[in-house]
Amino acid sequence: MQTAPEKLSNTGARLADRYARIRRTTDRLAAPLSVDDCNIQTMPDVSPTKWHMAHTSWFFETFILQPHAPGYRVFHEQFGYLFNSYYEAVGPRHARPRRGTLSRPTWEEVVAYRRHVDAAMQQVLAAGVGADLHPLIELGLQHEQQHQELLLTDIKHVLGTNPLRPAYHPEADSPAGTASELSWVSQPEGLVTIGHVGAGFAFDNESPRHKVWLDAFSLARRPVTQGEWLEFIADGGYTTPSLWLSDGWSWVQQNGIEAPLYWHREDSDWRCYRMTGEGPLNPAQPVTHISFYEAAAFAQWAGARLPRETEWEIVAEDLPICGDFQEAGRFEPQPLGPGHPGHSSDYFFGGVWEWTASSYGPYPGFVAPEGALGEYNAKFMASQMVLRGGSCATPGDHVRPSYRNFFYPHQRWQFTGLRLARDD
């Protein structure tokens, strides 16, 4: 029988291993890039790879090492200003749209910063982590996994908007894929309960668990594909105002939008940029890099609608979390079909984040945590839309049915797609 100290020791060892593994993964994702790649910021939403590497270290330094590691020496006094993201309670910071202006610190200094923080964190973990500190370290690790995803989507924008369209990594073998005919899973009306449940990690915005009444509805058993999106374009989807929300139509007109991000027409054919370089479209691949406005217009065109986040969660909660995740190393949604890893779960997890019709806001009874970490999610609960399910850039162990992602309606540099819904 294990004693309590042995259990604590085993828990600490698992946490130390998990810390080392996640930090190594971030380093590995940056490895294919040149120093020049890592300094580029192509738009305000994109952060340079170098900034991601430093910011995730700043998080551990600021919220764990400085307050909880006696004798810890801050690596550089000005890094707190340079690599704070949005925490007003922590102090002033370098403006987000200007992160790409930071030629200094150098890449080598940022790598040294990571090693400095890692060495101190390993000392903390080796000394034993109490029940009060364990959740904070886990939050830091989940935060780093979010930035792994951002690192990938940001570098895709850096490379994909370069006229040379260089590849992030060589072409990887993919299943051929044959998307099935669209079919539906039905859910009867009734009172349901959603929100995080259980002892595992969840962000604060996934709680409290609460009840919601749902009318009968159906969800498509797979996401919308590139082949179906081509039909939408051919039928005048981007030139028919009646399909679009007013803000969406203004966005299309003002920005000359005629296809998903990274698509471009070559003669009469459409091609797209992937992390493996430029190539032809694959009709069985889930469509991605679309805005909420585009998703809503497609649903209108298809005679359907977008799911509400409650509908998505209640269908997904009993499905296996298997799908197309970061660990596959392809960093592009894979063609649908029997060989796809998410086939048994109706592709609810991984591949593409799925836009919902739900505005991002607090659940009934939500109270933001006190202090700076209360800013992690709560301050963004306005003017954004919820997405569900994870993507090909998301770590597989970072996803759960209650996970709520959120972006502004016009944003589409993330791996965003859609699943159709309809009323029964």
PATOR-956922 format. One record per residue: residue in one letter; x, y, z of N, C-alpha, C in turn. Coordinates in steps of 0.2 Angstrom, whole numbers, plus 2048, in hexadecimal, padded with zeros to 3 digits. Layout:
AXYZXYZXYZ;...
***
This chain:
M8047FA800800800800804806800;Q80380B7FC8078117FB805816801;T80A81980480981E809808825805;A80582A80980483080680A833803;P8108338078168368038188337FD;E81782C7FC8188297F681482B7F1;K80D82C7F280982E7ED80A8357EB;L80C83A7F080E8407EE8148407E9;S81983C7EB81F83B7E781E8397E0;N8198347DF8188327D98148377D5;T81083B7D880C8407D58118467D2;G8168477D781B84C7D581F84A7CF;A8218447CF8258417CA8218417C3;R81B8407C38178407BD8168477BB;L81584C7BF8158537BD81B8557BA;A8218537BD8288557BB8298527B4;D82784C7B38278497AC82384D7A7;R81D84E7A98188527A581B8597A3;Y81E85C7A88218637A78268627A1;A82B85E7A283085D79E82E85B797;R82985779682685579082385A78C;I81F85E78F81B86478C82086978A;R82586B78E82A87078C82E86D786;R83086778683486478083086477A;T82986377B82586477582586B772;T82587077682587777382C87876F;D83187577283887676F838872768;R83586D76883586976283086C75D;L82B86F75F82787375A82A878756;A82F87C75A83388175883987F754;A83B87975484187675284287774A;P83C87674683D87773F83E87E73C;L83E88374183D88A73F84488D73F;S84689273B84C89673B84B89B740;V85089E7428508A474784C8A9744;D84C8AA73D8488B073A8418AE73A;D83F8A87398388A67398358A8740;C8398A77458378A774C8368AF74E;N8388B374A8378BA74C8328BE749;I82E8BB7448298BE7408228BE743;Q81F8C47428188C57448158C873E;T8108C473B80D8C67358078CA736;M8048CA73C7FE8CE73D7FD8CE745;P7F98D27477F88D374E7F68CD752;D7F28C974F7F08C27537F68BD753;V7FB8BE74F8008B974F8068BB753;S8098B775780E8B875B8148B4759;P81A8B77598208B47578228AE75B;T8258A97588268A375B82B8A4761;K82F8A97618348AB7668308AD76C;W82B8B176B8278B47708238AE774;H8208A977081D8A47738218A0778;M82889F77582C89B77982E89F780;A82E8A67808308AA78582A8AA78A;H8248AC78781E8AD78B81C8A778F;T81D8A178D81B89B79182089A796;S82689C79682B89C79B8298A17A0;W8278A779E8258AD7A28208AB7A7;F81B8A77A48158A57A88178A17AE;F81C89C7AD81E8987B382289C7B7;E8268A17B582B8A57B98268AA7BD;T8218AD7BA81D8B27BD8188AF7C2;F8158A97C180F8A77C58128A17CA;I81789E7C881A8987CC82089A7D0;L82589B7CC82C89C7CF82D8A27D3;Q82B8A87D182C8AE7D58288AD7DC;P8228AB7DC81E8AB7E28208A57E6;H82289F7E38228997E78298967E7;A82E8987E48358957E483989A7E8;P83A8997EE83F89E7F284689E7EF;G8488A47EE84F8A57EB84F8A57E4;Y84A8A47E084A8A47D984C8AB7D6;R8518AB7D28548B07CE8508B27C8;V84D8B77C784A8B97C084F8B97BB;F84E8B67B58538B67B08548BD7AD;H84F8C17AC8518C87A984B8CD7AC;E84D8D27AF8488D67B28438D97AD;Q8458DA7A68408DD7A283C8D879E;F83D8D179F8398CC79B8328CC79E;G8318CE7A482A8CF7A68268D47A2;Y8298D97A08258DE79C8258DB794;L82A8D879282A8D678B8258D078A;F8248CC78F8218C578D81B8C4791;N8188C97958118C979880D8CA792;S8088C67928038C678C7FD8CB78D;Y7F98CA7927F38CE7937F28CF79B;Y7F68CD79F7F48CE7A77F58D57A9;E7F08D87AA7F08DF7AD7F38DF7B4;A7F18DA7B87F38DA7BF7FA8D97C0;V7FE8D67BA8058D57BB8098DB7B9;G8068E07B580A8E67B38098E77AC;P80D8ED7AA80D8EF7A38108E979E;R80F8EA7988128E57938138E878C;H8178E57888198E77828128E577D;A8108EA77980A8E977580A8E3771;R8058E07718048D976D8068DA766;P8038E07628048E075B80C8E2759;R8108E375F8178E575E81C8DF760;R8198D976181E8D47638238D275E;G8218D37588268D275382B8D7752;T82B8DC7568318E17558368E075A;L8368DA75E83B8D97638408D4760;S8458D875D84B8D475B8508D2761;R84F8D57668528D376C84D8D3772;P84D8CE7768528C97778538C4771;T8598C277085A8BD76A8578B676C;W8578B27668548AC7678588A876C;E85F8A976C8638A57718628A7778;E8608AD77985E8B07808588AD782;V8538AC77E84D8A977F84D8A2781;V85289E77D85389777F856897786;A85B89B78785E89B78E85989C793;Y8548A179284F8A279784B89C798;R84989879384589279484988D798;R84F88D79785388879B85488A7A2;H8548917A38558937AA84E8927AE;V8498937AB8428917AE84188A7AF;D8438867AA84387F7AB84787C7B0;A84D87E7B185187C7B784E87E7BD;A84B8847BE8488867C48418827C6;M83D8817C083787D7C18398767C3;Q83E8737C084086C7C284286B7C9;Q8458717CC8468717D38408717D7;V83B8757D58358767D983186F7D9;L83186C7D382E8657D28318607D6;A8388607D683C85B7DA83B85C7E1;A83A8627E48398637EB8328617EE;G82D85F7E982785D7EB8228637EA;V81C8617E78178667E68118657EA;G80F86A7EE8098697F280386A7EE;A7FD8697F27F78697EE7F58707EC;D7F88757EF7F687C7ED7FA87E7E6;L80087B7E580487D7DF8028797D9;H8008727DA7FF86E7D57FA8717D0;P7F58737D17F08767CC7F387C7C8;L7F78807CC7FA8867C87FF8837C3;I80387E7C580887B7C08048787BA;E7FF8757BC7FB8727B67F88777B2;L7F687D7B57F38827B07F98857AC;G7FF8857AE8058877AA8068837A5;L80587C7A68068777A180187779B;Q7FB87879E7F58797997F687F795;H7F88847987FA88B7957FF88A78F;E80488679180988578C807881786;Q80287C7877FF8787827FB87D77D;Q7F88827807F488677C7F988A778;H7FF88C77A80389077680788B771;Q80788577280A88076D805881767;E7FF8817687FA8817637FB88875F;L7FB88D7637FC89476080389575C;L80889275F80E89275B80D88F754;L80A88975480988674D80488A749;T7FF88D74B7FA8917477FE897745;D80289A74A8058A074880A8A0743;I80E89A74481489973F811897738;K80B89473880889373180689972E;H80489E7328028A572F8088A872C;V80E8A87308148AA72E8178A7727;L8168A172781989D72181489E71B;G80D89D71D80889D7188078A3714;T8098A97188088AF71480E8B2711;N8148AE71181A8AF70E8198AD707;P81B8B170281A8AF6FB81D8A96F9;L8228A76FC8268A16FB82289B6FD;R81D89C70281989670581D890707;P82289270B82788C70D823888712;A82588171282287C71682587C71D;Y82187B72282387A72982787472A;H82586E727828868727826864720;P82A85F71F82985B718822858718;E82085671281985371281984D716;A81484C71981384571D80E84171A;D80E83B71B80983671880383771B;S7FD8377177F683871A7F2833717;P7ED83171B7E882C7187E4830712;A7E382C70D7DF82F7077D9833709;G7D582F70D7CF83270F7C983270A;T7C383170C7BD8317087B883370D;A7B683A70D7B183C7127AA839711;S7A78367167A083371579B838713;E79583671179083A70F78D83D716;L78B84371678984671C783843720;S78484172677F83E72A77F841730;W77A83F73477884373A77783F740;V77984274677783F74D772843750;S76D84075376784475576784375D;Q76584976076584976775E84C769;P75A84876D75384A76F753850774;E74E85377474D85977974E857780;G75085B78475085A78B75585E78F;L75585D79575986179A76085E79A;V76586179976C85E79977086279E;T77685F7A077B8627A47828627A0;I7858687A078B86979D79086D7A1;G79686D79F79C8707A37A086A7A6;H7A686C7A87AB8677AA7A98637B0;V7AA85D7B07A98587B67AF8547B7;G7B08527BD7B684E7BE7BC8517C1;A7C184D7C37C78507C67CC8527C2;G7CC8517BB7D18537B77D185B7B6;F7D685D7B37D78647B17D28677AD;A7CF86D7AE7CB8717AA7CC8787AB;F7CC87D7A67CC8847A77C68867AB;D7C788C7AE7C188F7B27BB8907AE;N7BC8927A77B68937A37B188D7A1;E7B48877A37B08817A27AB87F7A8;S7AB8847AD7A78837B37A38897B4;P79D8897B879B8837BC79787E7B7;R7968787B97928737B678A8767B7;H7868767B17808797B277B8757AD;K7758777AE7708737AA76D8787A4;V76C87579E769879799764875795;W75F87879375987578F75B875788;L75A86F78575C86F77E75686C77A;D75487077574F86D77075286776C;A74E86376975185E76575586175F;F75B85D75E75F86075876385A756;S76785B75076B85674D77285A74C;L77885674C77E85974A781854745;A78485774078885373B78D84F73E;R78E84973B79384473E79A84673C;R79B84B7387A284D7367A2854734;P7A88577347A985E7327A785F72B;V7A68657297A68677227AD86671F;T7AD8647187B38637157B5868710;Q7BB86870D7BD86D7087B986C702;G7B78657007B38646FA7AC8686FB;E7A98677017A386B7027A4872701;W7A98757047AB87C7047AC87E6FC;L7AE87A6F87AF87C6F17A887D6EE;E7A38796F079D8796ED79A8806F0;F79B8826F67988886F979B88E6F5;I7A288E6F37A58936EF7A28946E8;A7A188E6E579F88D6DE7978906DD;D79488F6E378D8916E378C8996E5;G79189C6E57918A36E77918A56EE;G7938A06F27938A16FA7968A86FC;Y79B8AA6F979F8B06FB79C8B66F8;T7978B66F37948BB6F078D8BC6F1;T78A8B86F67838B86F77818BB6FE;P77F8C26FE77F8C570477A8C2709;S7758BF70676F8BC70B7728B670F;L7778B370D77A8AE71177E8B0718;W77F8B77187848B971D7818BD722;L7848BD7287828C272D7858C972B;S7818CE72D7838D572B78B8D672C;D78D8D57327948D67347998D272F;G7968CB72E79A8C772A79B8C9722;W7958CC7207958CE71979A8D5718;S7998D971D79E8DF71D7A58DC71D;W7A78D77217AE8D57227B08D271B;V7AB8CE7187AD8CB7117AE8D170C;Q7AA8D670C7AB8DC7077B18E0709;Q7B28E170F7B88E67117BF8E2710;N7BF8DB7107C58D87107C68D4709;G7C18D47057C28D06FF7C28C9700;I7BE8C67047BF8BF7067BB8BB701;E7BE8B66FE7BB8B26F97BC8AA6FA;A7C08A97007C18A27017C48A1708;P7C589B70B7C989B7127D089D711;L7D289F7177D98A17177DE89C715;Y7E389E7117E889970E7E6896708;W7E08977057DE8956FF7DF89A6FA;H7E18996F47E289D6EE7E089A6E8;R7DE89E6E37DC89B6DD7E289B6D8;E7E38956D57E88956CF7E58936C9;D7E48986C47E08966BE7D98956C1;S7D788F6BF7D088D6C17D08896C7;D7D58876CA7D68836D07D78866D6;W7D58846DC7D78866E27DC8826E5;R7E18856E87E68826EC7E78856F3;C7EA8826F77EB8846FE7F2883701;Y7F48877067FA8867097F9882710;R7FD87D7107FD87971680487971A;M80487772080B87772381087371F;T80E86F71A81286B71681486E710;G81187470F81287870980C879705;E80C87C6FF80687D6FB8048776F7;G7FE8766F67FB8706F27F48716F0;P7F186C6ED7EA86C6EB7E686B6F1;L7E086D6F07DB86B6F57D98646F6;N7D78616FB7D585A6FC7CE85A6FE;P7C98586FA7C28586FB7C0855702;A7C48507047C284D70A7C5850711;Q7C98557107CC8587167C785D719;P7C785D71F7C28627227C4869720;V7C086E71F7C187571D7C4878724;T7C987C7237CB8807297CD887727;H7CF88B72C7D189272C7CB896729;I7C589572C7C089972A7BD89D730;S7BA8A272F7B88A67347B18A4737;F7AF8A673C7A88A573E7A38A7739;Y7A48AD7367A08B073179F8AB72B;E7A58A87297A48A47237A189D725;A7A289B72C79F89572E79789672E;A79589C73178E89D73178B89E72A;A78E8A172578C8A171E78B89B71B;F79089671C79088F71978A88C71C;A78988C72378388972677C88B723;Q77C89272277689471F775892718;W77A89171477A88F70D77888770D;A77A88471277987C71277287B715;G76E88071776887F71A76887C721;A76D87E72576E87B72B770881730;R77488073577688573A77C88373D;L77F88774178588574578288274C;P78687D74F78487B75578588075B;R78087F76078288376678787F76A;E78B88276E79087F77278D879776;T78787A77978487577D78286F779;E78087077377E86A76F78586676D;W78A86A76C79086776A793862770;E79386577679586277C79185C77E;I78B85C77D78785778078785177B;V78885277478984C77079084A771;A79584E77279C84C77279E849779;E79B84A77E79D84878579E840786;D79B83C78279B8357837A083277D;L7A28367797A68337737AE833775;P7B182E7737B882D7747BC833772;I7C18367757C583B7737CB83976F;C7C98377697CE8357647CD83975E;G7D383B75B7D383F7557D9841752;D7D984674F7DF84974B7E284E74F;F7E884D7537EB8517587F2853756;Q7F585875A7FC85A759801854759;E7FF84F75D80484975D805846756;A80184675280284374B807846747;G80984D74980E85074680D85273F;R80785373D80585573680385C736;F80085F73B7FE86673C7F9868737;E7F58647347F086572F7EA860730;P7E48637307DF85E7317DF85872B;Q7DE85272D7DF84D7287D984B725;P7D984871F7D384771B7CE84271F;L7C884371F7C383F7227C383871F;G7C08337237BF82C7207C1827725;P7C08217237C181B7287C881B72B;G7CD81D7287D481D72A7D682372F;H7D18287307D282D7347D282B73B;P7D682E7407D682C7477D082E74B;G7CC8337487C683574B7C0832749;H7C082D7447BB82A7417B6827746;S7B882474B7B38217507B0826754;S7B282C7547AF8317597AB837755;D7AA83574E7A683A74A7AB840749;Y7B184074A7B68457497B484B74D;F7B284A7537B08507587B685375B;F7BC84F75B7C285175E7C885275A;G7CB85775A7D18587557CF85A74E;G7D485B74A7D385D7437D2864743;V7CC8677447CA86E7447C687074A;W7C887674D7C38797527BD87A74E;E7B78797517B187A74E7AD880751;W7AB88574D7A888B74F7A1888751;T79E88B75779888B759794891758;A78D89175978989775978989A760;S78D89876578D89B76B7928A076D;S78F8A67707948AB7727988A9778;Y79E8AB7787A28A977E7A08AE784;G79E8AA78979C8AE78F79C8A9795;P79B8AC79B79C8A87A17968A37A2;Y79789D7A57928997A678E89C7AD;P78889A7AE78489C7B478889A7BA;G78989F7BE78C89E7C479489F7C4;F7978A07BE79E8A17BD7A08A77C1;V7A68A67C57AA8AB7C97B18AA7C7;A7B48B07C47BB8B07C27BF8AF7C8;P7C58AB7C87C98AB7CD7CC8B17CF;E7CE8B27D57D28B87D77D98B97D5;G7DB8BF7D47E28C07D27E38C07CB;A7E98C17C97EB8C17C27E88BB7BD;L7E88B57C07E68B07BC7DF8B07BB;G7DB8B47BF7D48B57BD7D38B87B6;E7D88BB7B37D88BE7AD7D98B97A7;Y7DB8B37A97DC8AE7A47D78AD79F;N7D18AD7A17CB8AB79C7C68B179D;A7C48B37A37BE8B77A47BE8BD7A1;K7C48C17A07C48C779D7C28C7796;F7C28C17937C08C178B7B98BF78A;M7B58BF78F7AE8BC78E7AA8C178B;A7AB8C47857A78C87817A98C877A;S7A48C87767A68CA76E7A98C476B;Q7AA8BE76E7AD8B976B7A88B376A;M7AA8AE7667A68A87657AA8A2767;V7A689D76A7A989776C7AA892767;L7B088E7677B28897637B3883767;R7B287D7647B28767687B7871764;G7BA86D7687BC8677657C4866764;G7C886B7647CF86B7637D086A75B;S7D786A75A7D986A7537DF866752;C7E286574C7E886274A7EE86574E;A7ED86B7507F386E7547F286E75B;T7ED86B75E7EB86A7657EE863768;P7F286476D7F485D7707EE859772;G7EE8537717E884E7727E684E77A;D7EB84F77E7E984E7867E7855788;H7E685A7847E48617867DD862784;V7D985D7827D285E77F7CE85A784;R7C885C7857C28597887BC85B785;P7B68587867B085A7847AE861786;S7B086378C7AD86A78F7B287078D;Y7B886E7897BC8737887B9879783;R7BA87F7857B78857827BD88977F;N7BE8897787C288E7757BE894773;F7C18997717BD89F76F7C28A476B;F7BF8A77667C28AB7617BD8B075F;Y7BF8B675C7BB8BB7597B88B9753;P7B28BB7517AF8B874B7B38B8744;H7B78BD7447BB8BE73D7C18BA73D;Q7C38B77437CA8B47437CA8AD740;R7CF8AC73C7CF8A57387D68A3737;W7DB8A573B7E28A373A7E389C73E;Q7DE89B7437DE8947467DB88F742;F7DC8897447D98837407D2883742;T7CE88773F7C78887407C388573A;G7BE88173C7B987E7377B287E73A;L7AE8797377A787973A7A4873739;R79F87273D79A86C73D79386F73C;L78F86C73878886E73778386B73D;A77E86F73E77986D74377286F740;R76D86C74276686D74076186C745;D75B86F74575686E74A752868747;D75086474C74C85E74B74485F74C;
***
